[in-house]
Amino acid sequence: MTDVLKEFPELHDPRTGETLMKRTVLIANTSDMPVAAREASIYTGITIAEYFRDMGYTVAIMADSTSRWAEALREMSGRLEEMPGEEGYPAYLSSRIAEFYERAGQVICLGSDGRRGAISAIGAVSPPGGDISEPVSQATLRIVKVFWGLSAQLAYRRHFPAIDWLLSYSLYSDNLSEWFTDHVSPEWNELRLKTMTILQDESELEEIVRLVGTDALGWRDRLTMEVARSIREDYLHQNAFDEVDTYTSLAKQYRMLRLILDFADKGQQALDSGANLSEVITLKVRERIGRAKYIPEDNLAIFDDIESELASQANALINRGGLQNA
Protein backbone atom coordinates (compact mmCIF):
# COMPACT_ATOMS: atom_id res chain seq x y z
CA MET A 1 0.00 0.00 0.00
CA THR A 2 2.85 2.36 0.81
CA ASP A 3 4.50 1.64 -2.55
CA VAL A 4 1.22 2.40 -4.34
CA LEU A 5 0.84 5.71 -2.51
CA LYS A 6 4.41 6.67 -3.43
CA GLU A 7 4.56 5.45 -7.04
CA PHE A 8 1.09 6.00 -8.51
CA PRO A 9 1.26 9.83 -8.25
CA GLU A 10 4.49 9.66 -10.29
CA LEU A 11 3.31 7.17 -12.95
CA HIS A 12 1.38 8.65 -15.87
CA ASP A 13 -1.31 7.09 -18.03
CA PRO A 14 0.00 7.22 -21.64
CA ARG A 15 -3.52 7.73 -22.98
CA THR A 16 -4.66 10.66 -20.83
CA GLY A 17 -1.36 12.03 -19.53
CA GLU A 18 -2.80 12.15 -16.00
CA THR A 19 -1.29 10.32 -13.03
CA LEU A 20 -2.57 6.85 -12.18
CA MET A 21 -3.57 8.07 -8.72
CA LYS A 22 -6.30 10.22 -10.28
CA ARG A 23 -8.19 7.11 -11.38
CA THR A 24 -7.38 4.89 -8.39
CA VAL A 25 -9.46 4.15 -5.31
CA LEU A 26 -7.68 2.58 -2.33
CA ILE A 27 -9.41 0.79 0.53
CA ALA A 28 -7.06 -0.10 3.36
CA ASN A 29 -7.50 -2.18 6.46
CA THR A 30 -4.93 -3.36 8.94
CA SER A 31 -4.71 -6.35 11.21
CA ASP A 32 -5.49 -4.23 14.29
CA MET A 33 -8.86 -3.17 12.88
CA PRO A 34 -12.05 -4.94 14.02
CA VAL A 35 -12.51 -8.27 12.29
CA ALA A 36 -15.86 -7.14 10.86
CA ALA A 37 -14.11 -4.24 9.11
CA ARG A 38 -11.60 -6.62 7.57
CA GLU A 39 -14.41 -8.80 6.27
CA ALA A 40 -16.42 -5.84 4.94
CA SER A 41 -13.52 -4.21 3.05
CA ILE A 42 -13.76 -6.55 0.06
CA TYR A 43 -17.48 -5.86 -0.29
CA THR A 44 -16.79 -2.13 -0.10
CA GLY A 45 -14.27 -2.46 -2.92
CA ILE A 46 -16.53 -4.40 -5.28
CA THR A 47 -19.45 -2.03 -4.55
CA ILE A 48 -17.37 1.03 -5.45
CA ALA A 49 -16.24 -0.81 -8.61
CA GLU A 50 -19.90 -1.40 -9.53
CA TYR A 51 -20.60 2.30 -8.99
CA PHE A 52 -18.01 3.28 -11.61
CA ARG A 53 -19.05 0.40 -13.86
CA ASP A 54 -22.63 1.73 -13.91
CA MET A 55 -21.22 5.07 -15.08
CA GLY A 56 -19.90 3.24 -18.18
CA TYR A 57 -16.30 2.75 -17.10
CA THR A 58 -14.13 -0.34 -17.37
CA VAL A 59 -12.90 -1.10 -13.86
CA ALA A 60 -10.17 -3.42 -12.54
CA ILE A 61 -10.46 -4.37 -8.88
CA MET A 62 -7.52 -5.95 -7.07
CA ALA A 63 -8.32 -7.79 -3.84
CA ASP A 64 -5.11 -8.30 -1.89
CA SER A 65 -5.59 -10.68 -0.44
CA THR A 66 -8.62 -12.94 -0.38
CA SER A 67 -6.71 -15.18 2.04
CA ARG A 68 -6.76 -12.48 4.72
CA TRP A 69 -10.43 -11.88 4.00
CA ALA A 70 -11.13 -15.62 4.37
CA GLU A 71 -9.30 -15.57 7.71
CA ALA A 72 -11.61 -12.77 8.84
CA LEU A 73 -14.55 -14.92 7.73
CA ARG A 74 -13.16 -17.80 9.80
CA GLU A 75 -12.79 -15.61 12.86
CA MET A 76 -16.30 -14.21 12.46
CA SER A 77 -17.69 -17.72 12.02
CA GLY A 78 -15.88 -18.88 15.15
CA ARG A 79 -17.31 -16.04 17.22
CA LEU A 80 -20.79 -16.87 15.95
CA GLU A 81 -20.16 -20.51 17.00
CA GLU A 82 -20.98 -21.86 13.54
CA MET A 83 -20.07 -25.39 12.51
CA PRO A 84 -16.52 -25.19 11.10
CA GLY A 85 -15.52 -26.72 7.80
CA GLU A 86 -12.09 -27.71 6.49
CA GLU A 87 -9.20 -26.17 8.48
CA GLY A 88 -11.69 -24.17 10.55
CA TYR A 89 -13.03 -22.12 7.65
CA PRO A 90 -16.85 -21.77 7.51
CA ALA A 91 -18.73 -24.31 5.42
CA TYR A 92 -19.99 -21.50 3.15
CA LEU A 93 -16.48 -20.31 2.19
CA SER A 94 -16.79 -21.44 -1.45
CA SER A 95 -20.15 -19.75 -1.94
CA ARG A 96 -18.86 -16.46 -0.47
CA ILE A 97 -15.84 -16.49 -2.79
CA ALA A 98 -18.12 -17.31 -5.74
CA GLU A 99 -20.45 -14.43 -4.83
CA PHE A 100 -17.49 -12.05 -5.03
CA TYR A 101 -16.17 -13.19 -8.42
CA GLU A 102 -19.58 -13.49 -10.07
CA ARG A 103 -20.05 -9.72 -9.64
CA ALA A 104 -17.37 -9.25 -12.32
CA GLY A 105 -18.20 -9.09 -16.01
CA GLN A 106 -19.54 -6.76 -18.69
CA VAL A 107 -23.01 -5.21 -18.45
CA ILE A 108 -25.30 -2.94 -20.44
CA CYS A 109 -26.16 -0.22 -17.94
CA LEU A 110 -29.73 0.83 -17.23
CA GLY A 111 -30.80 3.97 -19.03
CA SER A 112 -31.56 5.17 -22.53
CA ASP A 113 -27.97 5.79 -23.65
CA GLY A 114 -27.07 2.07 -23.77
CA ARG A 115 -23.67 2.58 -22.14
CA ARG A 116 -21.55 -0.45 -21.33
CA GLY A 117 -19.41 -1.01 -18.26
CA ALA A 118 -17.22 -3.85 -17.08
CA ILE A 119 -15.45 -5.10 -13.97
CA SER A 120 -12.39 -7.35 -14.01
CA ALA A 121 -11.87 -8.91 -10.58
CA ILE A 122 -8.30 -9.92 -9.72
CA GLY A 123 -7.99 -11.76 -6.42
CA ALA A 124 -4.57 -12.35 -4.89
CA VAL A 125 -4.42 -15.55 -2.86
CA SER A 126 -1.52 -15.81 -0.40
CA PRO A 127 -1.69 -19.31 1.12
CA PRO A 128 0.55 -20.08 4.13
CA GLY A 129 3.84 -21.53 2.92
CA GLY A 130 2.75 -21.23 -0.71
CA ASP A 131 0.64 -24.39 -0.41
CA ILE A 132 -2.19 -24.02 -2.92
CA SER A 133 -3.87 -27.22 -1.69
CA GLU A 134 -5.39 -25.29 1.22
CA PRO A 135 -9.16 -24.48 1.14
CA VAL A 136 -9.06 -20.82 -0.03
CA SER A 137 -6.83 -21.57 -3.02
CA GLN A 138 -8.83 -24.64 -4.04
CA ALA A 139 -12.17 -22.85 -3.68
CA THR A 140 -10.84 -19.99 -5.82
CA LEU A 141 -9.45 -22.30 -8.52
CA ARG A 142 -12.82 -24.05 -8.80
CA ILE A 143 -14.50 -20.71 -9.58
CA VAL A 144 -12.11 -18.62 -11.67
CA LYS A 145 -11.05 -19.54 -15.20
CA VAL A 146 -7.71 -17.72 -15.25
CA PHE A 147 -4.82 -18.41 -12.88
CA TRP A 148 -1.54 -16.52 -12.65
CA GLY A 149 0.91 -18.50 -10.56
CA LEU A 150 3.61 -16.21 -9.19
CA SER A 151 7.04 -17.78 -8.82
CA ALA A 152 9.50 -16.83 -6.07
CA GLN A 153 12.35 -18.24 -8.17
CA LEU A 154 11.54 -15.87 -11.05
CA ALA A 155 11.35 -12.94 -8.63
CA TYR A 156 14.77 -13.84 -7.14
CA ARG A 157 16.16 -13.90 -10.69
CA ARG A 158 14.70 -10.43 -11.29
CA HIS A 159 12.38 -11.78 -13.99
CA PHE A 160 9.27 -9.61 -13.94
CA PRO A 161 6.40 -10.12 -14.22
CA ALA A 162 7.21 -13.21 -12.14
CA ILE A 163 4.36 -15.29 -13.60
CA ASP A 164 5.22 -18.98 -13.92
CA TRP A 165 4.20 -19.93 -17.47
CA LEU A 166 4.03 -23.63 -16.58
CA LEU A 167 1.63 -23.19 -13.64
CA SER A 168 -0.55 -20.43 -15.09
CA TYR A 169 -3.45 -21.09 -17.41
CA SER A 170 -6.53 -19.56 -19.03
CA LEU A 171 -9.69 -21.47 -19.87
CA TYR A 172 -10.78 -18.67 -22.21
CA SER A 173 -8.21 -19.55 -24.88
CA ASP A 174 -10.60 -21.55 -27.05
CA ASN A 175 -13.31 -18.90 -26.76
CA LEU A 176 -10.89 -16.14 -27.78
CA SER A 177 -9.05 -18.01 -30.53
CA GLU A 178 -11.40 -16.76 -33.25
CA TRP A 179 -11.04 -13.16 -32.03
CA PHE A 180 -7.25 -13.39 -32.12
CA THR A 181 -7.43 -14.86 -35.62
CA ASP A 182 -9.58 -11.98 -36.86
CA HIS A 183 -7.97 -9.07 -35.00
CA VAL A 184 -4.31 -10.05 -34.52
CA SER A 185 -3.19 -12.74 -36.98
CA PRO A 186 -4.34 -16.14 -38.28
CA GLU A 187 -1.00 -17.46 -36.99
CA TRP A 188 -1.47 -16.25 -33.40
CA ASN A 189 -2.96 -19.40 -31.88
CA GLU A 190 -0.42 -21.62 -33.63
CA LEU A 191 2.47 -19.46 -32.40
CA ARG A 192 1.11 -19.48 -28.84
CA LEU A 193 0.88 -23.28 -28.78
CA LYS A 194 4.35 -23.62 -30.28
CA THR A 195 5.77 -21.25 -27.67
CA MET A 196 4.22 -23.20 -24.80
CA THR A 197 5.60 -26.45 -26.25
CA ILE A 198 9.13 -24.98 -26.35
CA LEU A 199 8.88 -23.75 -22.74
CA GLN A 200 7.60 -27.14 -21.57
CA ASP A 201 10.41 -28.91 -23.46
CA GLU A 202 12.91 -26.58 -21.79
CA SER A 203 11.58 -27.57 -18.36
CA GLU A 204 12.10 -31.26 -19.15
CA LEU A 205 15.57 -30.64 -20.61
CA GLU A 206 16.61 -28.68 -17.51
CA GLU A 207 16.00 -31.84 -15.45
CA ILE A 208 18.43 -33.74 -17.73
CA VAL A 209 21.00 -30.93 -17.56
CA ARG A 210 20.86 -30.93 -13.75
CA LEU A 211 21.48 -34.68 -13.68
CA VAL A 212 24.09 -35.29 -16.38
CA GLY A 213 25.10 -31.85 -17.70
CA THR A 214 24.67 -29.95 -20.96
CA ASP A 215 27.00 -32.27 -22.90
CA ALA A 216 24.36 -35.01 -22.80
CA LEU A 217 22.02 -32.92 -24.98
CA GLY A 218 21.93 -33.10 -28.75
CA TRP A 219 22.29 -30.08 -31.01
CA ARG A 220 18.54 -29.70 -31.52
CA ASP A 221 17.86 -29.85 -27.78
CA ARG A 222 20.52 -27.21 -27.18
CA LEU A 223 18.88 -25.02 -29.78
CA THR A 224 15.54 -25.54 -28.01
CA MET A 225 17.15 -24.35 -24.76
CA GLU A 226 18.53 -21.28 -26.53
CA VAL A 227 15.17 -20.43 -28.14
CA ALA A 228 13.40 -20.88 -24.78
CA ARG A 229 15.92 -18.51 -23.16
CA SER A 230 15.16 -15.96 -25.87
CA ILE A 231 11.40 -16.34 -25.25
CA ARG A 232 11.92 -15.82 -21.51
CA GLU A 233 14.32 -12.88 -21.68
CA ASP A 234 13.30 -11.15 -24.91
CA TYR A 235 9.54 -11.73 -24.84
CA LEU A 236 8.17 -12.65 -21.41
CA HIS A 237 10.44 -10.34 -19.42
CA GLN A 238 9.03 -6.82 -19.21
CA ASN A 239 10.28 -3.59 -17.67
CA ALA A 240 7.28 -1.65 -16.36
CA PHE A 241 9.46 1.43 -15.77
CA ASP A 242 10.70 1.66 -19.37
CA GLU A 243 8.77 4.16 -21.47
CA VAL A 244 8.42 1.76 -24.43
CA ASP A 245 8.38 -1.65 -22.75
CA THR A 246 5.80 -0.67 -20.15
CA TYR A 247 3.05 -1.29 -22.72
CA THR A 248 3.01 -3.63 -25.72
CA SER A 249 0.13 -3.87 -28.18
CA LEU A 250 -1.04 -7.25 -29.47
CA ALA A 251 0.27 -6.38 -32.93
CA LYS A 252 3.77 -5.84 -31.54
CA GLN A 253 3.54 -8.95 -29.35
CA TYR A 254 2.74 -10.98 -32.45
CA ARG A 255 5.70 -9.53 -34.39
CA MET A 256 8.08 -10.16 -31.47
CA LEU A 257 6.94 -13.75 -31.03
CA ARG A 258 7.04 -14.50 -34.75
CA LEU A 259 10.58 -13.14 -34.93
CA ILE A 260 11.82 -15.49 -32.17
CA LEU A 261 10.05 -18.53 -33.63
CA ASP A 262 11.33 -17.70 -37.12
CA PHE A 263 14.83 -17.83 -35.64
CA ALA A 264 13.98 -21.26 -34.17
CA ASP A 265 12.80 -22.56 -37.57
CA LYS A 266 15.78 -21.13 -39.45
CA GLY A 267 18.13 -22.49 -36.79
CA GLN A 268 16.72 -26.00 -37.21
CA GLN A 269 17.15 -25.76 -40.98
CA ALA A 270 20.74 -24.61 -40.54
CA LEU A 271 21.51 -27.52 -38.19
CA ASP A 272 19.92 -29.95 -40.66
CA SER A 273 22.15 -28.56 -43.42
CA GLY A 274 25.28 -29.21 -41.34
CA ALA A 275 25.91 -25.83 -39.68
CA ASN A 276 27.40 -25.66 -36.17
CA LEU A 277 25.22 -24.66 -33.22
CA SER A 278 27.67 -21.93 -32.24
CA GLU A 279 27.22 -20.34 -35.68
CA VAL A 280 23.44 -20.41 -35.31
CA ILE A 281 23.24 -18.86 -31.84
CA THR A 282 25.84 -16.17 -32.62
CA LEU A 283 24.08 -14.73 -35.66
CA LYS A 284 24.47 -10.95 -35.63
CA VAL A 285 20.71 -10.48 -35.92
CA ARG A 286 20.23 -12.06 -32.48
CA GLU A 287 21.09 -8.74 -30.82
CA ARG A 288 18.38 -6.96 -32.80
CA ILE A 289 15.89 -9.69 -31.89
CA GLY A 290 16.75 -9.24 -28.21
CA ARG A 291 16.14 -5.49 -28.39
CA ALA A 292 12.94 -5.72 -30.45
CA LYS A 293 10.79 -5.07 -27.36
CA TYR A 294 12.20 -1.54 -27.20
CA ILE A 295 10.93 -0.67 -30.69
CA PRO A 296 8.26 2.08 -30.37
CA GLU A 297 4.68 1.22 -31.27
CA ASP A 298 4.64 3.78 -34.09
CA ASN A 299 7.68 2.24 -35.78
CA LEU A 300 6.76 -1.44 -36.19
CA ALA A 301 8.03 -1.38 -39.78
CA ILE A 302 11.49 -2.04 -38.27
CA PHE A 303 10.36 -5.64 -37.72
CA ASP A 304 10.28 -6.14 -41.49
CA ASP A 305 13.93 -5.08 -41.66
CA ILE A 306 14.89 -7.48 -38.83
CA GLU A 307 13.01 -10.35 -40.47
CA SER A 308 14.77 -9.80 -43.80
CA GLU A 309 18.14 -9.62 -42.02
CA LEU A 310 17.37 -12.87 -40.18
CA ALA A 311 16.38 -14.59 -43.42
CA SER A 312 19.52 -13.34 -45.18
CA GLN A 313 21.96 -14.46 -42.46
CA ALA A 314 20.20 -17.78 -41.85
CA ASN A 315 20.00 -18.63 -45.57
CA ALA A 316 23.71 -17.88 -45.97
CA LEU A 317 24.40 -20.31 -43.13
CA ILE A 318 22.10 -22.95 -44.62
CA ASN A 319 23.67 -22.64 -48.07
CA ARG A 320 27.19 -22.81 -46.66
CA GLY A 321 26.29 -25.94 -44.69
CA GLY A 322 24.79 -27.52 -47.80
CA LEU A 323 27.94 -26.80 -49.81
CA GLN A 324 30.11 -28.35 -47.11
CA ASN A 325 28.01 -31.50 -47.12
CA ALA A 326 28.20 -31.67 -50.91
Buried (B, 14 or more C-beta within 10 A) or exposed (E): EEEBEEEBEEBEEEEEEEBBBEEEEEEEBEEEEEBEEBBBBBEEBBEBBBEBBBEBBEBEBEBBBBBBBBBBBBBBBBEEEEEEBEEEBBEBBBEBBBEBBEBBEEBEEEEEEEBEBBBBBEBBBEBEEEEBEBBBBBBBEEBBEEBBBBBEEBEEEEBBEBBEBEEEBEEEBEEEEEEBBEEBBEBBBEBBEBBEEBBEBBEEBEEEBEEEEEEEBEBEBBBBBBBBEBBBEBBBBBEEEEEBBEEBEEBBBBBBBBBBBBBBEBBBBBBBBBBEBEBBBEBEBBEBBBEBBEBEEEEBEEBEEBBEBBEEBBEEBBEBBBEEEE
